[in-house]
């Protein structure tokens, strides 16, 4: 399944610098607003040590890791919901993403101009929140107007939907994001899913900090953490400058040594990807053969036929069974044949819930 996350933030907070470090594409990074005029799309390889172990055991012709698309979207300014700056373009680009990576400046540097003249992460966050909320209000008001006409028929379903929409509108008018509005899954699918609300998207706040604040944060990260404590959001401390240095190192050993010198166990890239997976409730399964070892991304709780469809829709249509080996068993016995001989290969049907780390072989007939 394709996963796309959009990097957002005010101009000059370090978005493009972080994007450069994260992706295989290169966005222009410059000390002035709107240096990213068109959304740049890069591809991040999802770090997963299990692939390395499977490669050693299977010795395939190639290894294909899971990937995440990262979209670097032009910096937002006040009034974007009304078309100021590159607002309409920004809001259109963010609507297509699965998650938001909201970069907030949490460092002081006289050489890097802040668009509002000072470092204030809570103010910066609220500027973007307000613009997204205003756009969502516009979307909701249109649907309320439509439903008010339809509700004149007395249809109870429309009346219920209209009431929920008005509740959500009031919620947004209080300066709150839609992701904090409580609604059951059935009502969400009936009344909200088609709106693609910007503030309903899950968010990761990336505090762009200086080198000495990567481990424990600083005064800026502290106030931001307090401001978002009631949101269902991930918060990371990442130094875009450090990630840029790591990105240009070709040797894995050099990168690991650099991280150890910084007192870090893993790079910001790894932590960001792991946070994205947690936030979107994702998991990984593998296919492993001589031709290819590959990682596949699924939503947790997917049944075997749905997981098979991630490879090809025909796999779901003609699904017969899934042959399942747990990763720990595969690494213990060293091969599919050995797992089969030792009774560690299970044959599962359509009701099997795929687990993270499963090694699967699908049997199907089309």
ZIVEN-V443120 format. One record per pair of residues at least 24 apart in sequence whose ideal C-beta (glycine too) atoms are under 6 Angstrom apart, sorted by the first residue. I is the first residue (numbers start at 0). J is the second residue. Records with the same first field share a line. If there is no record, write none. Layout:
I->J, J
This chain:
0->296, 309
2->67, 97
3->68, 96, 97
4->69, 96, 98, 100, 275
5->70, 72, 93, 96, 99
6->71, 100
7->72, 99, 101
8->102
9->74, 114, 123
10->74, 114
11->112, 114
12->102, 104
13->102, 207, 239
14->102
15->71
16->239
17->239
18->71
20->242, 243, 246
21->69, 268
22->69
26->71
32->74, 114
33->73, 74
35->71, 73
38->70, 72, 92
39->71
40->68, 70
41->69
42->66, 68
43->67, 69
45->272
46->269
47->294
49->326
50->294
52->330
53->287, 292
54->292
56->333
57->287, 292
59->289, 291, 292
60->290
61->291
62->292
63->293
64->294
65->283, 294, 296
75->127
77->126
79->130
80->130, 133, 134
90->134
93->197
94->195
98->201, 275, 279
99->200, 202
100->203, 205
101->202, 204
102->205, 207
103->206
104->207
105->206, 207, 208, 219, 220
106->208, 209
120->219, 223
121->222, 226
131->197, 198
132->171, 198
134->197
135->171, 177, 196, 197, 198
136->171
138->194
139->164, 168
160->190
163->190
201->278
202->232
203->233, 274
204->232, 234
205->235, 237
206->236
207->239
208->236, 238
210->238
213->238
214->262
233->274, 278
235->270
237->267
242->267
282->355
283->355
284->353, 357, 359
285->358
287->358
301->353
303->347, 351, 353
304->349
306->353
307->361
313->365
314->361, 363
317->363, 364, 365
318->363
319->362, 363, 364
320->346, 348, 362
321->347, 359, 361
322->346, 360
323->347, 357, 359
324->358
326->356
329->358
